[in-house]
Amino acid sequence: MSVLISILSGILFAVGLVISGMTNPNKVIGFLDILGNWDYSLAFVMVGAISVSFVAFKYFQNKKPFCAPQSFLPTNTEVDKKLLIGSAMFGIGWGIAGFCPGPAIVNLATFDMKAIVFVIAMVVGMFVFKLYSKTQ
């Protein structure tokens, strides 16, 4: 049952990304270009997503998940060097490519070479981080 819910959730998420325009790198770069020809339409998507997520997280914060033995919400509230560097790398990559991980994975279905290269680089980066973390 949990596999079916995971698949349906992934499909719903992918459809939402496509409808919102998050899978279009030009639209994302236009949103991030606040000093140029700014495309503010994704701001509505962001406000809607934050609103729904805030209410859902508050409601489900102390409840048992439907398809898991426990919640896996982060417990660390410390802003440290790793968080700041990771956030900066994510933002820079998003601004350069116009992709973040979810929309890039959805774009694999279109066989777009930019998305394929982005996802390969993302997977290599995760692998390098995992190797680096083991040495620390």
matplotlib code that plots the C-alpha trace (Angstrom):
import matplotlib.pyplot as plt

x = [0.0, 2.8, 4.4, 1.2, 0.8, 4.4, 3.9, 0.6, 2.3, 5.2, 2.8, 0.8, 4.0, 5.2, 1.9, 2.0, 5.5, 4.5, 1.3, 3.1, 5.9, 8.6, 9.8, 10.5, 14.1, 13.5, 10.5, 12.6, 15.5, 13.0, 11.6, 15.1, 16.1, 14.6, 16.7, 16.0, 12.8, 11.3, 8.6, 6.7, 4.2, 6.2, 5.9, 2.2, 3.3, 5.7, 3.2, 0.6, 3.1, 4.4, 0.8, -0.3, 2.9, 2.8, -0.7, 0.0, 3.2, 1.5, -1.5, 0.6, 3.5, 2.6, 0.6, 1.8, 2.3, -0.2, 2.4, 5.5, 6.3, 7.5, 8.0, 11.4, 11.2, 14.5, 15.3, 18.4, 17.6, 21.2, 22.3, 25.8, 28.5, 27.4, 23.8, 24.9, 27.4, 24.8, 22.1, 24.4, 25.4, 21.8, 20.8, 23.7, 23.0, 19.3, 20.1, 22.6, 20.6, 17.0, 16.5, 16.2, 16.2, 12.4, 11.7, 15.0, 13.9, 10.4, 12.2, 14.0, 10.8, 11.3, 14.8, 16.0, 19.8, 20.1, 18.0, 20.0, 23.3, 21.9, 20.6, 23.9, 25.9, 23.5, 23.9, 27.7, 27.6, 25.6, 28.0, 31.0, 29.3, 28.7, 32.3, 33.5, 31.1, 32.6, 36.1, 35.0]
y = [0.0, 2.4, 1.8, 2.7, 5.9, 6.8, 6.4, 8.4, 11.1, 11.3, 11.5, 14.2, 16.1, 15.8, 17.0, 20.0, 20.9, 20.8, 22.8, 25.5, 25.9, 24.7, 22.2, 25.1, 26.3, 29.6, 30.4, 29.6, 31.7, 34.5, 34.2, 34.4, 37.4, 40.0, 42.9, 42.1, 41.0, 39.4, 36.8, 37.0, 34.2, 31.5, 33.7, 32.6, 29.0, 29.6, 31.3, 28.6, 25.8, 27.5, 28.1, 24.5, 23.0, 25.2, 24.2, 20.5, 20.4, 22.0, 19.6, 16.5, 17.4, 15.1, 12.5, 9.1, 9.0, 6.9, 4.6, 4.7, 3.7, 7.3, 10.7, 11.7, 15.4, 17.2, 17.8, 20.0, 23.7, 25.0, 27.1, 25.9, 26.2, 23.0, 24.3, 27.7, 26.3, 23.7, 26.3, 28.6, 25.7, 24.8, 28.4, 28.9, 25.7, 26.5, 30.0, 28.7, 25.7, 26.7, 23.2, 22.0, 18.3, 17.6, 19.4, 18.0, 14.4, 15.1, 16.6, 13.3, 12.1, 14.6, 13.4, 17.0, 16.9, 19.8, 17.8, 14.6, 16.4, 18.1, 14.9, 13.1, 15.9, 15.9, 12.2, 12.5, 15.4, 13.3, 10.4, 12.7, 14.2, 10.7, 9.8, 13.1, 12.7, 9.3, 10.7, 13.4]
z = [0.0, 0.9, -2.5, -4.3, -2.2, -3.0, -6.7, -6.7, -4.6, -7.1, -10.0, -8.3, -7.5, -11.1, -12.5, -10.1, -11.3, -14.9, -14.4, -12.3, -14.9, -12.6, -15.3, -17.7, -17.0, -18.9, -16.6, -13.5, -14.6, -15.4, -11.9, -10.4, -12.6, -10.2, -11.6, -15.2, -17.0, -13.8, -14.3, -11.0, -11.8, -9.8, -6.7, -6.6, -6.8, -4.0, -1.7, -2.4, -1.6, 1.5, 2.8, 2.2, 3.6, 6.7, 7.6, 6.8, 8.8, 11.8, 11.6, 11.1, 13.3, 16.2, 14.3, 13.1, 9.3, 7.2, 5.6, 7.8, 11.4, 12.3, 10.9, 9.5, 9.9, 10.6, 14.3, 13.8, 14.0, 13.9, 11.0, 10.4, 7.7, 5.9, 5.6, 4.3, 1.8, 0.6, 0.3, -1.7, -4.0, -4.5, -5.3, -7.7, -9.5, -9.7, -11.1, -13.7, -15.0, -14.2, -12.6, -9.1, -8.4, -8.6, -11.9, -13.4, -12.7, -14.2, -17.3, -17.8, -19.4, -22.2, -22.9, -22.7, -22.7, -20.2, -17.7, -18.4, -17.8, -14.7, -13.1, -13.9, -12.3, -9.3, -8.7, -9.0, -6.6, -4.1, -4.5, -3.9, -0.8, 0.5, 0.1, 1.6, 4.6, 5.4, 5.7, 8.1]

ax = plt.figure().add_subplot(projection="3d")
ax.plot(x, y, z, "-o")
ax.set_aspect("equal")
plt.show()
